[in-house]
Amino acid sequence: MRARYAAAVAAVVLSSCGAGTVPHDGAPFAPAARADGGPIVWIAPDMVRIAPNAAPSPGPIDLVAARNQVVSLQLAVAAPRSAGLTHVDLSISPFRSAGGASTRIESALYREWYVRVTKASPVSGHPRSLGPGLYPDGLIPFVDDATGKPPRPSRLRAEPASIAAGTTQPYWIDLRVPRDTIPGTYRATVTLTSSQGSATQPVALSVLHVTMPLAPTTDSDFQLQYSRDSAQLASQTELLRNRVQPVPVNAPDERALAHTYGLKMASLAFWGGAYYGHCTLSPPPSVAAIARAVRAQHVPTIYDQPADEIGSCKNLKSVMVPLLQHWARNLHANGVLDLVTMAPIPALETDGTASGRSAVDIWTMLPIEFVHATAQIRNVLAKGDRTWWYTALSQDDFSPKWEVDVPPGDYRIESLIDENLNLTGEEYWAVDAWRYVKGGDPWNDIESNQGGTLYAGEGILAYPGTDVGTAGDAPSMRLKWIRDGMYDADAVSLLKACGLSAWAHAQTQSIAADFHHWTDDANAIATVSRRLLQRLDASCPN
């Protein structure tokens, strides 16, 4: 769903899904009992939302990672009921092996920012909205990843921070494991300092022999619609660090992004102008014009999206099909794939030539379209076409949704559903659609107004970096959960390549069989994810 679609959004059929830990409901805090004195800290797993009135919940976190993988944890800091904490700062020591040898495991620290949902998103069924409340989501970095330096002065800072008496502040910690790390167990110490005292927490990370690929297995198209031009490269890099492919990317930057961050796809800028509610498609550019654009690219896969959500157009067969076939012929003449957001139809299973090739190479569907077109999908898959998935708003009551007020598992589970349904990619219409929230400031208001209906976080997986002093956009926790799902899909792909496809399928079927049969239970997802990694390490180290 492109930004062009937003004007017609009010006409879209709505409904949809959830389950999980209910956050603070917006009422005055009722803090749990605190010990008087300094800060109280504890470690929490990454798929837990820590409420601002959360009571201490200590427990060991056993982190396991492949090489060339990022894993995360959280540190929660509670201020005593008697007084708040001031000048709060966080640091983490270098990771060392049992013998004292250091490693280049990199740490990225973030202060979690709470956003308020005043009205539940219209999500029902499974999943369902968790309701109004405060949700930790935006991540304010201690160091700007784009520059490797502290952020510029800005209105929101990671440190020093203040924590009010009787409240809790969570911090997010990413651990990046280089691909040449020697397998083994490494330990570090997280240190929290404040004017009222300090506290520490040990962290252990087990690094396996298996190595994740540089580029993710799952294809994707996550669109940057509104970021500042000057921040485009940094914002694109931020998405790549989180295992999703950004659109657009400037062609001169592609080679470096491919080599360092795994960029593997590029979308051309040719657009036919047809979208939901606007069923007029322009003729395609010439073969020569497409050839010029292709010569500038530096990635293995090049595609173009000439039309968006046109399946309901009344003139689809009479007018649109011949034009789409013309688009396809010109794109195919240059080795370019044709992506259209619609379910397969027989009329587009040919590009009008004797090749037998479909006019659409990448059929990109909502889950509700996917489940109603299974027979046609089997046909196009047999021909070698690709099928992708996308979510926008809440248009069914059974598939995962990407609103703020749904459980974390909804974000992570999707890539495993993809694996079980032969879906090879994901599209998301915007990660930075800030203009749809009040004042254009998602740090202050996360509720996106789409056709008069509020969807918390719709089209927003990143936050404006200008407010936190970074060159590019700041990530959300939701983007991190999508990243982890991409790693799960990578693990399944590696197991398949190792001859363990049936075993991997049996594991993921238990939690992500299809759009109707899946779980957002964080413990179940984490258990299967670890099981996949451990089997890889035992049977297919690379």
VOFILUM-57232 format. One record per residue (C-alpha): residue in one letter; y, x negated, z negated. Coordinates in steps of 0.5 Angstrom, whole numbers, plus 500, padded with zeros to 3 digits. Example, Ala and Ser with C-alpha at 12.3 -4.5 7.8 and 13.67 -1.06 7.14 Angstrom:
# VOFILUM-57232
  resn   yy   xx   zz
     A  491  475  484
     S  498  473  486
***
This chain:
# VOFILUM-57232
  resn   yy   xx   zz
     M  500  500  500
     R  506  497  502
     A  513  498  499
     R  515  502  505
     Y  510  507  503
     A  514  508  496
     A  519  513  499
     A  513  518  501
     V  509  517  494
     A  511  524  491
     A  506  527  496
     V  500  523  494
     V  494  526  490
     L  494  524  483
     S  488  524  478
     S  484  518  474
     C  481  514  468
     G  479  509  461
     A  477  507  454
     G  479  501  449
     T  483  499  443
     V  488  504  442
     P  495  500  441
     H  501  501  436
     D  503  508  438
     G  511  507  437
     A  511  510  430
     P  514  505  425
     F  510  499  423
     A  505  500  417
     P  503  493  416
     A  496  491  413
     A  497  487  406
     R  499  480  407
     A  499  474  403
     D  506  471  400
     G  508  465  403
     G  507  462  410
     P  504  464  416
     I  497  467  417
     V  494  465  424
     W  487  467  427
     I  484  466  434
     A  482  472  438
     P  479  472  445
     D  483  474  451
     M  481  481  453
     V  484  484  446
     R  490  487  445
     I  494  484  439
     A  498  490  436
     P  505  488  433
     N  502  491  426
     A  495  487  427
     A  492  485  420
     P  488  478  420
     S  482  478  424
     P  479  471  423
     G  473  469  427
     P  470  463  431
     I  471  463  439
     D  466  460  443
     L  469  458  449
     V  465  456  455
     A  468  454  462
     A  466  451  469
     R  469  445  472
     N  475  447  476
     Q  476  454  472
     V  481  456  467
     V  479  460  461
     S  484  463  455
     L  484  465  448
     Q  490  468  444
     L  493  465  437
     A  496  471  433
     V  501  469  428
     A  502  474  422
     A  508  474  417
     P  507  475  410
     R  510  482  408
     S  515  479  403
     A  519  475  408
     G  519  474  416
     L  518  467  419
     T  523  463  423
     H  524  457  428
     V  516  459  430
     D  513  454  435
     L  506  452  437
     S  503  446  440
     I  496  444  442
     S  493  437  441
     P  489  433  447
     F  482  435  447
     R  477  430  445
     S  469  429  445
     A  465  428  439
     G  466  421  440
     G  473  421  440
     A  474  420  448
     S  480  424  451
     T  480  429  457
     R  485  431  462
     I  484  439  460
     E  491  442  461
     S  494  447  456
     A  499  452  458
     L  502  456  452
     Y  506  463  452
     R  509  467  448
     E  506  475  449
     W  512  480  450
     Y  511  487  448
     V  513  492  453
     R  514  500  451
     V  510  505  454
     T  514  512  452
     K  509  517  456
     A  502  516  458
     S  501  514  465
     P  497  520  469
     V  490  517  468
     S  485  521  466
     G  477  521  466
     H  474  514  466
     P  478  510  465
     R  484  514  461
     S  491  512  459
     L  491  509  452
     G  497  513  450
     P  504  511  449
     G  505  505  445
     L  507  497  445
     Y  503  493  449
     P  503  486  449
     D  503  484  457
     G  509  479  459
     L  508  472  458
     I  514  467  456
     P  512  460  458
     F  513  454  454
     V  513  450  460
     D  515  452  467
     D  509  451  471
     A  513  450  477
     T  517  444  474
     G  513  441  469
     K  519  442  464
     P  521  446  459
     P  524  453  462
     R  532  453  463
     P  536  456  458
     S  535  464  458
     R  535  470  454
     L  528  470  453
     R  525  464  450
     A  518  462  448
     E  520  458  442
     P  523  457  437
     A  521  465  435
     S  522  469  429
     I  517  474  427
     A  519  480  422
     A  516  481  415
     G  509  484  416
     T  509  484  423
     T  504  480  428
     Q  506  475  434
     P  501  473  439
     Y  501  467  443
     W  497  466  450
     I  493  460  451
     D  490  458  458
     L  486  452  458
     R  485  449  465
     V  479  444  466
     P  479  439  472
     R  474  439  477
     D  472  431  475
     T  471  433  467
     I  465  430  464
     P  460  436  462
     G  460  437  454
     T  464  440  448
     Y  471  438  447
     R  475  440  441
     A  483  441  440
     T  487  443  434
     V  493  449  435
     T  498  448  430
     L  503  453  428
     T  510  451  425
     S  516  455  422
     S  521  454  417
     Q  516  457  412
     G  510  453  413
     S  505  451  418
     A  498  453  420
     T  492  450  424
     Q  486  453  428
     P  481  449  431
     V  479  450  438
     A  472  448  441
     L  471  448  449
     S  464  447  452
     V  465  445  459
     L  459  446  464
     H  456  442  470
     V  458  447  475
     T  464  447  479
     M  468  453  481
     P  470  453  488
     L  478  451  490
     A  479  457  494
     P  476  464  491
     T  470  467  494
     T  474  474  494
     D  479  475  499
     S  486  478  497
     D  493  480  499
     F  497  481  493
     Q  504  482  496
     L  511  479  494
     Q  516  484  496
     Y  522  483  492
     S  522  476  489
     R  528  472  490
     D  528  468  496
     S  529  462  493
     A  523  463  488
     Q  518  465  493
     L  514  458  493
     A  514  458  486
     S  512  465  485
     Q  507  464  491
     T  504  458  487
     E  504  462  481
     L  499  468  484
     L  495  462  487
     R  494  459  480
     N  491  466  478
     R  486  466  484
     V  490  471  488
     Q  492  470  495
     P  500  471  496
     V  503  475  502
     P  508  473  505
     V  507  465  505
     N  512  461  509
     A  508  457  514
     P  510  450  513
     D  508  451  506
     E  501  453  507
     R  498  446  508
     A  500  444  501
     L  498  450  498
     A  491  450  501
     H  490  443  499
     T  492  444  492
     Y  491  451  490
     G  486  454  495
     L  490  458  499
     K  485  460  505
     M  489  466  508
     A  495  468  512
     S  498  474  514
     L  503  475  520
     A  509  478  520
     F  508  483  525
     W  509  490  523
     G  508  497  527
     G  512  501  523
     A  506  507  521
     Y  505  508  514
     Y  503  514  510
     G  507  520  512
     H  510  516  518
     C  506  517  524
     T  509  513  529
     L  506  506  531
     S  510  501  535
     P  507  497  541
     P  504  491  539
     P  507  484  540
     S  505  480  546
     V  499  476  546
     A  504  470  547
     A  508  472  541
     I  502  472  537
     A  500  465  540
     R  506  462  538
     A  506  465  531
     V  498  463  530
     R  500  456  532
     A  504  455  526
     Q  499  457  521
     H  495  452  517
     V  489  456  514
     P  482  458  516
     T  483  466  516
     I  489  469  520
     Y  490  476  520
     D  495  482  521
     Q  497  489  518
     P  500  493  523
     A  499  500  520
     D  498  502  513
     E  495  509  510
     I  495  513  517
     G  488  516  516
     S  491  523  515
     C  496  522  521
     K  495  529  525
     N  496  524  531
     L  491  519  529
     K  486  520  535
     S  491  522  540
     V  496  517  539
     M  495  512  534
     V  488  510  536
     P  490  507  543
     L  496  504  540
     L  491  501  535
     Q  486  498  540
     H  492  495  544
     W  494  492  537
     A  487  489  536
     R  486  487  543
     N  492  482  543
     L  491  480  536
     H  483  478  538
     A  486  474  544
     N  489  470  539
     G  483  470  533
     V  487  474  529
     L  484  479  524
     D  486  486  524
     L  487  489  517
     V  489  497  516
     T  489  501  510
     M  484  507  512
     A  477  509  512
     P  473  507  518
     I  472  512  524
     P  468  512  530
     A  474  512  535
     L  476  505  532
     E  469  502  532
     T  471  499  539
     D  478  495  541
     G  477  498  548
     T  473  492  551
     A  466  491  553
     S  465  486  547
     G  463  492  542
     R  468  489  537
     S  472  494  532
     A  479  495  533
     V  480  494  525
     D  476  488  522
     I  478  489  515
     W  478  496  513
     T  482  497  506
     M  480  503  502
     L  482  507  496
     P  476  508  492
     I  476  515  493
     E  476  514  501
     F  470  509  500
     V  466  514  496
     H  467  519  502
     A  465  514  508
     T  459  511  506
     A  455  512  512
     Q  461  510  516
     I  462  504  512
     R  455  502  513
     N  456  502  521
     V  462  497  521
     L  459  493  516
     A  453  492  520
     K  457  490  526
     G  460  485  522
     D  467  488  520
     R  470  487  513
     T  471  492  507
     W  476  491  502
     W  479  495  496
     Y  486  497  494
     T  489  501  488
     A  495  505  488
     L  498  510  483
     S  492  514  480
     Q  488  518  486
     D  481  519  483
     D  478  520  476
     F  473  515  476
     S  475  508  479
     P  479  502  475
     K  486  503  475
     W  492  498  474
     E  497  501  469
     V  499  497  463
     D  496  503  458
     V  489  502  461
     P  484  497  458
     P  483  490  460
     G  477  491  462
     D  479  495  468
     Y  483  489  471
     R  477  484  470
     I  471  489  472
     E  474  490  479
     S  471  484  483
     L  464  485  480
     I  464  492  483
     D  466  489  490
     E  460  484  489
     N  455  490  488
     L  459  494  494
     N  459  489  499
     L  467  489  499
     T  470  482  500
     G  477  483  498
     E  482  486  495
     E  489  488  496
     Y  495  490  492
     W  502  493  494
     A  506  489  490
     V  506  484  484
     D  514  485  483
     A  516  492  484
     W  522  491  479
     R  527  496  483
     Y  522  502  481
     V  524  501  473
     K  530  502  469
     G  535  497  471
     G  530  493  475
     D  528  490  468
     P  521  490  467
     W  522  486  460
     N  526  492  458
     D  522  498  461
     I  515  497  464
     E  515  505  467
     S  515  505  474
     N  518  511  477
     Q  514  513  483
     G  516  520  486
     G  519  522  479
     T  512  520  476
     L  512  514  471
     Y  506  509  472
     A  507  504  467
     G  506  497  470
     E  505  500  477
     G  506  495  482
     I  508  490  477
     L  503  484  475
     A  509  479  474
     Y  516  479  471
     P  522  476  473
     G  523  468  472
     T  530  468  471
     D  530  472  464
     V  525  466  462
     G  528  460  465
     T  523  459  470
     A  523  457  478
     G  518  463  480
     D  515  469  477
     A  512  470  470
     P  505  472  469
     S  502  478  466
     M  496  478  461
     R  494  483  467
     L  494  478  472
     K  490  473  468
     W  485  479  467
     I  484  479  474
     R  484  472  475
     D  478  472  470
     G  474  477  475
     M  475  473  481
     Y  472  467  477
     D  466  472  475
     A  465  474  483
     D  465  466  484
     A  460  465  479
     V  456  471  483
     S  457  468  490
     L  454  461  487
     L  448  464  484
     K  447  467  491
     A  448  461  495
     C  443  458  490
     G  437  463  491
     L  439  467  485
     S  442  473  489
     A  437  478  486
     W  438  476  479
     A  445  476  479
     H  445  483  482
     A  441  485  476
     Q  446  482  471
     T  452  485  474
     Q  449  492  476
     S  449  493  468
     I  456  493  468
     A  459  494  475
     A  454  498  479
     D  459  502  483
     F  466  506  483
     H  463  511  478
     H  458  507  474
     W  462  501  471
     T  464  499  464
     D  471  496  461
     D  467  494  455
     A  470  487  453
     N  464  485  450
     A  459  487  455
     I  463  484  461
     A  464  477  457
     T  457  477  455
     V  455  478  463
     S  460  473  465
     R  457  468  460
     R  450  469  462
     L  452  468  470
     L  455  461  468
     Q  449  459  463
     R  444  461  469
     L  449  457  474
     D  449  451  469
     A  441  451  468
     S  439  452  475
     C  444  451  480
     P  449  445  477
     N  454  443  483
***
